[in-house]
Amino acid sequence: MIELTKEQALALERQQAPLQLVDPRTREVYVLVRKDVYDLACIVVDGGKGKVWDDEADNDLIRKDA
């Protein structure tokens, strides 16, 4: 687990929408959401609390950018 710095915590408090983070090495963008929101999203997609996508038969449902 990574603990936020004071500056990052302040940025998170000021943010109106979910906070977007950029990996400077890959330029990939991540979205930071509270754990309770993440757990709810897992339940909604029927993965259960904290479970990840694990059905390889459904991989074609994930849009991949070329």
Secondary structure, DSSP 8 states (H G I E B T S, - for coil): -----HHHHHHHHH-SS-EEEE-TTT--EEEE--HHHHHHHHHHTTS-TT-----GGGGGGS----
